Amino acid sequence: MRRYGKDADEDDIRNRPGRKGSRPRTRIRPKHEDADEGMILTVDRGRLTCLVDAGTKREREVTAMKARELGRKGVVVGDIVHLVGDLSGEPDTLARIVRVEERTSVLRRTADDDDPYERIVVANADQLAIVTALADPEPRPRLIDRCLVAAYDAGMEPLLVLTKSDLASAEPLLESYAPLGITYVVTRRDELATAGAEAVREHLRGLSTVFIGHSGVGKTTLVNALVPQHQRITGNVNAVTGRGRHTTVSALALRLPPPPGTKPGSKKALDPGWVIDTPGFRSFGLSHIDPSRVIHAFPDLEPGTEDCPRACSHDEKDCALDAWVADGHADPARLYSLRRLLASRETREGEHERDQEREGG
């Protein structure tokens, strides 16, 4: 069938564009100078919830997605981003994330020590709260050590939060970590709704704190007590396996309530601190961490490494730290703690329980 008249000219003929389109590609990307700043609160199946205009009367949560121009750059909870599009926060609206600010800290882990793929847990956090139950389930010291290594590698301050002290004493565990000088807080289940939660909050004020711990230690119960206006689902420990059930399935940033008696509009009211709840885990791989960076968390030992052989693991015959400590420059317990943390990187998760038996805990 004839598509054009008998007098058709070139203007009547439609040219089919090439497979990649007719417009030439360019490396120039829009600057989006009018983009608004926001913070990622949670990520769910490609949709990101962002807090925009934080601390103002216009504060709101906006649903967004990554712009294509970001490519494969990942966006995680805690990231500071810039958004364009519909920023009203109304239902069924969608904004675009066009830029991600440089991160001040990154907490990473791998699924296990043989996994080459590292996962970013959260960005821009100041503190890592390692939540451990004193009983039901039993403490896993080697797992705590691994979390400490990850905190030191990320440049974050560790905070040891011991739960369920009504079931067992905290003293044996605290004694083993005393040489590290780690800040700690001990809680009881029957006090979480009152003084217990406030004692933990005192260590969180004005900071962004990631809460991490294996399943069943009471992490989500603690977060619910700290931020009572937002309740997350909790679960019970399996009586047969002694393990908890994963009830938190995605990381979520929650703003702490301001301290009692805080003046509205004050800095404490606008920036009371953030709690980032993370899914429970049963393994914490460290294959992505360079052991040589762990020594930076021991400033009293670091000068003693100047005479170490090249690429010293700090746990070998020729390590200069032995002589440094023997000469009285540092506490021997600190060297033992360093080597214990370095050894934890090589300890597989299945060996944690055997380690506990050797330690009597």
Salt bridges, closest charged atoms under 4 A:
ASP44 OD1 - ARG45 NE 3.11
ASP53 OD2 - ARG58 NH1 2.57
ASP53 OD2 - ARG60 NH1 2.70
GLU59 OE1 - ARG255 NH2 2.93
GLU69 OE2 - HIS32 NE2 3.13
GLU69 OE1 - ARG96 NH1 3.90
ASP79 OD1 - ARG103 NE 2.74
GLU101 OE2 - HIS82 NE2 2.66
ASP113 OD2 - ARG146 NH2 2.58
ASP114 OD2 - ARG348 NH1 3.04
ASP115 OD2 - ARG119 NH1 2.73
GLU118 OE2 - ARG108 NE 2.57
ASP145 OD2 - ARG142 NH2 2.40
ASP145 OD2 - ARG340 NE 3.24
ASP153 OD1 - ARG293 NE 2.57
ASP166 OD2 - ARG189 NE 3.32
ASP190 OD1 - ARG188 NE 3.11
GLU198 OE1 - ARG201 NH1 2.83
GLU198 OE2 - ARG205 NH2 3.04
ASP277 OD1 - LYS219 NZ 2.83
ASP277 OD2 - ARG232 NH1 3.16
ASP300 OD1 - ARG334 NH2 2.92
GLU302 OE2 - HIS296 ND1 2.68
ASP315 OD1 - ARG339 NE 3.95
ASP322 OD1 - ARG339 NH1 3.04
GLU346 OE2 - ARG345 NH1 2.99
GLU349 OE1 - ARG140 NH2 3.91
GLU349 OE2 - ARG146 NH1 3.28
GLU349 OE1 - HIS352 NE2 2.48
GLU351 OE2 - ARG354 NH2 3.81
GLU353 OE2 - ARG140 NE 3.81
ASP355 OD1 - ARG358 NH1 2.64
GLU359 OE2 - ARG142 NH1 2.17
